[in-house]
């Protein structure tokens, strides 16, 4: 079982995103877990551990990674990252600079 959600995060000092000079990002997070509550807890803990401030989460839903109707691009990549030792996977960070907020 897996759950997915789109997080908006702000880069904090020490995060990979902050080191690249970006201010924030949207990122899909997949967690191998049993419930939405467990998803939110594990995804939030992982992002905070990786030095991100959580701003918002949207579109949280259960996904069947074996379902042939599920969009394949990023889900296939995320599914390949989920292993017995790794229960959380990040998609591509769609980053934005601070200047982009004023546009």
Buried (B, 14 or more C-beta within 10 A) or exposed (E): EBBBBBBBBBBEEEBEBBEEEBBBBBBBBBBBBEEBEBBBEBBBEBBEEBBBEBEEBEEBEEBEBEEEEEEEEBBEBBBEBBEEEEBBBBBEBEBBEEEEEEE
